[in-house]
Amino acid sequence: SSQTTTTTEAPPGEALKAIVCGNGGNCAEAPEGWDVANTYDRHEVRCCRECIDGNCPRAWKEKCPFYDDEVYARSKIKGACREDATFLEAIALCNSVGGRLCTPWEVFEGCAAGTGCGFDREMVWACSYEGHECEEDAECCGLCVEGFCEGDPQDLFA
């Protein structure tokens, strides 16, 4: 029997960030559906953004209207699937197409599922939630305040 251990503290000089199974369910890498990874690890990228009244460029797909009808997601970034990005690269990639990293809750609710690239059973980067260390707002599901993410990610984009 294999045992999964969840690390809550990062090794010195390293930061851990959330990764979530791309379909909101479970992946072979993380049967619980989520885990943490070092910011320098390489994982798949899916991006989210808000689109009011469905007014969104065609590349963005609405996958979770029952959870939040303004959240749209995509996997292809400038025509390419990105399965090898670090945490900061993922932030920059999403920003480059007018998006952001999805919150862990958006991914759990299936907002990014089925958006392409075969990432439904892969671990994708998610923004950092309350209490995670940060240097800039883009890392957080809310705001970076004095080096820590603040804001309840379940309420931030409602």
ChimeraX attribute file (.defattr): number of C-alpha atoms within 10 A of each C-alpha:
attribute: neighborCount
match mode: 1-to-1
recipient: residues
	/A:1	3
	/A:2	4
	/A:3	5
	/A:4	9
	/A:5	7
	/A:6	8
	/A:7	11
	/A:8	8
	/A:9	9
	/A:10	13
	/A:11	10
	/A:12	6
	/A:13	5
	/A:14	12
	/A:15	16
	/A:16	21
	/A:17	23
	/A:18	21
	/A:19	27
	/A:20	30
	/A:21	31
	/A:22	32
	/A:23	24
	/A:24	22
	/A:25	19
	/A:26	19
	/A:27	18
	/A:28	11
	/A:29	14
	/A:30	18
	/A:31	12
	/A:32	13
	/A:33	22
	/A:34	24
	/A:35	19
	/A:36	19
	/A:37	21
	/A:38	16
	/A:39	18
	/A:40	15
	/A:41	12
	/A:42	19
	/A:43	20
	/A:44	24
	/A:45	32
	/A:46	33
	/A:47	30
	/A:48	28
	/A:49	22
	/A:50	21
	/A:51	16
	/A:52	11
	/A:53	8
	/A:54	14
	/A:55	10
	/A:56	15
	/A:57	9
	/A:58	7
	/A:59	15
	/A:60	24
	/A:61	22
	/A:62	22
	/A:63	22
	/A:64	19
	/A:65	13
	/A:66	8
	/A:67	14
	/A:68	16
	/A:69	17
	/A:70	20
	/A:71	24
	/A:72	28
	/A:73	29
	/A:74	27
	/A:75	28
	/A:76	19
	/A:77	16
	/A:78	11
	/A:79	8
	/A:80	9
	/A:81	17
	/A:82	20
	/A:83	19
	/A:84	13
	/A:85	20
	/A:86	19
	/A:87	28
	/A:88	13
	/A:89	16
	/A:90	27
	/A:91	24
	/A:92	17
	/A:93	21
	/A:94	23
	/A:95	16
	/A:96	12
	/A:97	17
	/A:98	12
	/A:99	20
	/A:100	25
	/A:101	29
	/A:102	28
	/A:103	27
	/A:104	25
	/A:105	16
	/A:106	26
	/A:107	29
	/A:108	20
	/A:109	19
	/A:110	22
	/A:111	30
	/A:112	31
	/A:113	27
	/A:114	17
	/A:115	24
	/A:116	14
	/A:117	17
	/A:118	15
	/A:119	22
	/A:120	20
	/A:121	19
	/A:122	23
	/A:123	30
	/A:124	29
	/A:125	34
	/A:126	32
	/A:127	25
	/A:128	29
	/A:129	25
	/A:130	16
	/A:131	14
	/A:132	18
	/A:133	20
	/A:134	20
	/A:135	14
	/A:136	14
	/A:137	17
	/A:138	20
	/A:139	25
	/A:140	29
	/A:141	26
	/A:142	22
	/A:143	21
	/A:144	23
	/A:145	16
	/A:146	11
	/A:147	14
	/A:148	19
	/A:149	26
	/A:150	21
	/A:151	16
	/A:152	12
	/A:153	20
	/A:154	14
	/A:155	9
	/A:156	11
	/A:157	15
	/A:158	11
